[in-house]
C-alpha cells in the first residue's frame, strides 16, 4: 500500500473504518474490470482506489438519519 496515497485519502475521508470500506469496495470493482478514473502506472487495485479517493473522484456521504 502506498502511504502517500493513504495520507491524501485520509484528508478526504477521515474515519479510518469508512475509508477502509470505501477503498476495499472500489478495489474490488477494479479487480472485476471497472475502468480506472486516474492515470497511473500502479498495478495494485488498492493503491489505485486510494489515489481515486485522494483526488476526490470517489466520495462518501453519510446517509441521512431516519427518526
N, C-alpha and C positions, 0 to 999 in steps of 0.2 A: 504494500500500500504506500502510496506517495504521501508523505507527511505534509508537503507543501499544499497539495490539493485538499487534504483533510482540514488543515487550518483555515483555508479560504472557505471551504464548505461550512465550517462551524460558524463563520460570520453570517451566513445566510440562514442556517437552521441551528439555533443554539442548543436545543435539547439533544443530548447525545443519543438517547433511545430513538427519538423520531428520526434523526439523521441516519442512524444505522438501518432503520426500516426502509426509509425512502431510497437510500443508496443501494440496499440489497435488492429491492424491487426493480429498480432501474437496471442494475447489473444483470438481473435475471432476464429482463426484456432484451437487453443487448445480446446476451448469450443465445437467446432464441431467435435472433436475427433482426432485431429492431435496428433502424438506421441511427447512426451516431449524429448528434447535434453539434459536435465540435470536431475540428480538425486536430488530430494528434497522432503521434506515432506509437502511443501506448497501446499495448495489446491486452492488458488486464481490464476486464469489464468493470471491476470496482473502481479502478483509477479513472476510467472514462466517466463513470457515473458521478464520482466526486467532482470531477472537473466541470461537468454539466451543471451540477448544483452550485458550485463556486461561481460560475459565470452567470448565474441567475436564470438559466434555461429551464430548470426544474424547481418548482416551488412547493411548499407545503403550507396549507392554510388550515387552521384548526376548525373543526366542524362547529356549527352553532349548537349551543346547549338548548335542549328542549326542556321546558318547565313541566 
